[in-house]
Amino acid sequence: MQQEQGDDKMPENLRGKGVISGIAMGKVLRGGQSLDGYLAGYEAASKARETQKVEQAVAAVIEILQGSIATLKAKKMTAQAEIMEAHSMLAQDPMFSGAMVSKVDELGSAPDAVLAAAADTAAMFEQMDDPYFRERAVDIRDIGKRIAKYILGVQDPELGDEAVILCGHEIEPSVIANIPTDKIAGVILGQGSTTCHAVIIAKARAIPTVVGLGPMIEEIDDGSQAIIDGDTGEIITAPSEAVITSYQEKIKKQKEMDAYYSSLVSLPAVTTDGVRVELMANIGLAADVKAAIPYGCEGVGLFRSEFVFMGRQDIPTEDDQFASYKEAVEACAGKLCVIRTMDIGGDKPLAYLNIPKEDNPFLGWRAVRISLQRRDLFMPQLKAILRAGVYGKAAIMVPMIINVAEILKVKEYIETAKVELAKEGKPYADDVQVGIMVETPAAAVMTPVLAKYVDFFSIGTNDLVQYTLAVDRVNHNVSYLYNHFNPAVLQLVQRTIQSGRTRGIWVGMCGEMASDPYAAVLLMAMGISELSMSAPSIPKVKEKLRSVSSVEAGRILREVMQMEDGDAIKEYLYKSM
């Protein structure tokens, strides 16, 4: 790969957060096609005609989306298909289309009205505290831009023969979904996380991705050469020939490691002296199970059931939920499928739930606190999971438990659900395990007591780290303090695992810490039974566990638990393994 003649720009290293591993090299293609020129040249007709254009464009975009969905499903690209289905539902939302028509009366121009309505709706989502829902603003703007482009007659830019690195503050999911995988070498985002749809699509295609550059992304020029490292988050712009040669060698080694990881798929995660840890997958949709199997997952450790509640105008019925859970349980083929009950909070835009806005929703009315007060939500979900258990091995996992009274009330609900199902003549599994997420310091401290009332613990480290350290991990001003190797976090994790082992119940982990190979060794030494993570992370964790003995891991754990600083612990682990 040669630098262009006359390009005297000096090499520059930038750093974001690597979210999808791998190294990519190529020319940068800036995303986010500007419509300003097209809008400036647009001549509006009568308001009646502009309204008609909006309606016709919405119908046309829905039809195009349906065609894309069918194509993606035929190619077994289920993750992308489901995201496009969500876009189709947004486009069909009568409130959204109604807002577009109302804006025509105000602005007089169909494309301006569409973009303004999308901007207003997106702004509401961006004010929400939950990162998943903040990132849905991108989807809303994506739909608005699609419709506006149709009205304006704008075509997507054509790609050349070489794969490109897509780059932008945010990139519409449709852009990535519509570009063939072999044309995208990598993705760079100014904002976004593992829950944004652009990243989800990139992950399904194993495209190296770096996010969180913020304003630094403006330093990356369109058409420039760049190298990105999805493991370290490093970005090199205008690389020298020596750097290019060095990274070409790294890519070669990466391909060799990928081949090695593939050879591990059918092998267990077992230490050199025979200690076994089960590696499971975190999923948001039933279809994700099939995508996870090639990575060697041994079941599902976290099914985020809130995805079943999203993209709808009303509460999903028992039968709706049963269909989704049954599909996931069956796909696990006799292996465990842990279904988390609805983890919705006051910051999330499910209008049909009528959840009031709160100043601090992460400390407010959310998760099990809502479920225990909303029988109309909780009972259908419990019944649906119990019914799905007939078709495999299901488990119920309850989030945000902080005391015994809550878990006892949950178990009362479950027994009532069984009675109702029996009266209704609906088959259900009577042996569905019931466990809790340990994601608050209160729960971790109380695990010796809570263990008496449940079948398992699953440690949710994303929230446990946040609550323990009082650090918002998406706040750039304090995110440097977020560290799952902080001694306070490690002590709570170890206490939870020991409490479970003492009581004879299994203990797993479903937070980001579970996908850290170095953390996995510590967790194995602590006695953890199961680790659940995004499927692409499984091979690296398996490789690390298979390379150590439990005796050596125990020695490392003893050293770590005597240390006083999280960063020092991380450095020690990297040097020791």
Stockholm file with secondary structure:
# STOCKHOLM 1.0

chainA/1-577         MQQEQGDDKMPENLRGKGVISGIAMGKVLRGGQSLDGYLAGYEAASKARETQKVEQAVAAVIEILQGSIATLKAKKMTAQAEIMEAHSMLAQDPMFSGAMVSKVDELGSAPDAVLAAAADTAAMFEQMDDPYFRERAVDIRDIGKRIAKYILGVQDPELGDEAVILCGHEIEPSVIANIPTDKIAGVILGQGSTTCHAVIIAKARAIPTVVGLGPMIEEIDDGSQAIIDGDTGEIITAPSEAVITSYQEKIKKQKEMDAYYSSLVSLPAVTTDGVRVELMANIGLAADVKAAIPYGCEGVGLFRSEFVFMGRQDIPTEDDQFASYKEAVEACAGKLCVIRTMDIGGDKPLAYLNIPKEDNPFLGWRAVRISLQRRDLFMPQLKAILRAGVYGKAAIMVPMIINVAEILKVKEYIETAKVELAKEGKPYADDVQVGIMVETPAAAVMTPVLAKYVDFFSIGTNDLVQYTLAVDRVNHNVSYLYNHFNPAVLQLVQRTIQSGRTRGIWVGMCGEMASDPYAAVLLMAMGISELSMSAPSIPKVKEKLRSVSSVEAGRILREVMQMEDGDAIKEYLYKSM
#=GR chainA/1-577 SS CCCCTTCCCCCEEEECEEEECCEEEEEEEECSCCCHHHHHTCCCCCHHHHHHHHHHHHHHHHHHHHHHHHHHHHTTCHHHHHHHHHHHHHHHCHHHHHHHHHHHHHHSCHHHHHHHHHHHHHHHHHTCSCHHHHTHHHHHHHHHHHHHHHHHTCCCCCCCSSCEEEEESSCCHHHHHHSCGGGEEEEEESSCCTTSHHHHHHHHTTCCEEECCGGGGGGSCTTCEEEEETTTCEEEESCCHHHHHHHHHHHHHHHHHHHHHHHTTTSCCBCTTSCBCEEEEEESSTTHHHHHGGGTCCSEEEEETHHHHSSCSSCCCHHHHHHHHHHHHHHTTTSEEEEECCCCBTTSCCGGGCCCCCSSGGGSSBTHHHHTTCHHHHHHHHHHHHHHGGGSEEEEEESSCCSHHHHHHHHHHHHHHHHHHHHHTCCCCTTCEEEEEECSHHHHHTHHHHGGGCSEEEECHHHHHHHHHTCCTTCTTTGGGCCTTCHHHHHHHHHHHHHHHHHTCEEEECSGGGGCHHHHHHHHHHTCCEEEECGGGHHHHHHHHHTSCHHHHHHHHHHHTTCCCHHHHHHHHHHHC
#=GC SS_cons         CCCCTTCCCCCEEEECEEEECCEEEEEEEECSCCCHHHHHTCCCCCHHHHHHHHHHHHHHHHHHHHHHHHHHHHTTCHHHHHHHHHHHHHHHCHHHHHHHHHHHHHHSCHHHHHHHHHHHHHHHHHTCSCHHHHTHHHHHHHHHHHHHHHHHTCCCCCCCSSCEEEEESSCCHHHHHHSCGGGEEEEEESSCCTTSHHHHHHHHTTCCEEECCGGGGGGSCTTCEEEEETTTCEEEESCCHHHHHHHHHHHHHHHHHHHHHHHTTTSCCBCTTSCBCEEEEEESSTTHHHHHGGGTCCSEEEEETHHHHSSCSSCCCHHHHHHHHHHHHHHTTTSEEEEECCCCBTTSCCGGGCCCCCSSGGGSSBTHHHHTTCHHHHHHHHHHHHHHGGGSEEEEEESSCCSHHHHHHHHHHHHHHHHHHHHHTCCCCTTCEEEEEECSHHHHHTHHHHGGGCSEEEECHHHHHHHHHTCCTTCTTTGGGCCTTCHHHHHHHHHHHHHHHHHTCEEEECSGGGGCHHHHHHHHHHTCCEEEECGGGHHHHHHHHHTSCHHHHHHHHHHHTTCCCHHHHHHHHHHHC
//
